[in-house]
Amino acid sequence: MQYGAMNHPVKPLPAEIAEIGELGFDYLELTMDAPQAHYAQVRQQRNTIRQALRRHGLDLVCHLPTFVYTADLTPSIRQASLDEVLRSLETAADLSARKIVLHPSIISGLGSLVKKTAVAHALESLDCILRRAAELGQCICLENMFPRLDYMVEPDEFAPLFAAYEELKFTLDVGHAFIGVHTPARILAFMHRFADRLQHIHISDNHGRRDDHLPVGRGDIPYADLIRALQDRNYDGTMTLEIFTDDRRDLVASREIIEGLLL
């Protein structure tokens, strides 16, 4: 297993790389959000970032922007959001990212009242992103979301996309899949149905109500059962500790718990 951690996009990226490297991780998952990790900032610091990754022995996974609206009902907002994602994708390719994580489009505002229209916009944007990724030779790993967003939450929603796009891979966000059900059922369903597409995992804990990003063991997710299920499927890929506490020692402690469960 290879373990990674995320930068905080409000902090200077070179310092974030150094801190994550010093914690002994295998790779940085670069969250490409403003203000400090927007693609324009990343491009300006390209050489510094490359040198910092080499110095600390870190590989690179990129996470395309989260706070964009590629299914928005307003065409200009939708296009601006798509442009942000595509420029970020190109920047990730320039940095030779191993894989690239993509959130499904957010359906918000009045989009929830005309969901078929919003979903059509989301699919159009996804098709554009995947075509550009193919041109760049990049692997896109689409992530499952949580119930409040009401889109791409359940395995059934992913099945048509995986049927349509042979090159599309899957990021399993364990925390997202636990919310709203408070059992491992949805997590295990994703593992079972898409074992052949599973390329990346996000690890955090919660109590089944919110995406708390707690350290492993401080919520209710039964990680011993889930790690056993991953072992049964011979998963040995990348696993990002998506834990957002003030003390980054929590990242190390969570990694050690997962490592212990894998023994």
Secondary structure, DSSP 8 states (H G I E B T S, - for coil): -EEEEE--TTS-HHHHHHHHHHTT-SEEEEE--TTTSSHHHHHHTHHHHHHHHHHTT-EEEEE--SS--TT-SSHHHHHHHHHHHHHHHHHHHHTT-S-EEE------GGGGGSHHHHHHHHHHHHHHHHHHHHHHT--EEEE---GGG-SS-SHHHHHHHHHH-TT-EEEEEHHHHHTTT-SSHHHHHHHHHTTTTEEEEEE-B--SSS---B-TTSSS--HHHHHHHHHHTT--SEEEE----S-THHHHHHHHHHHHHH-
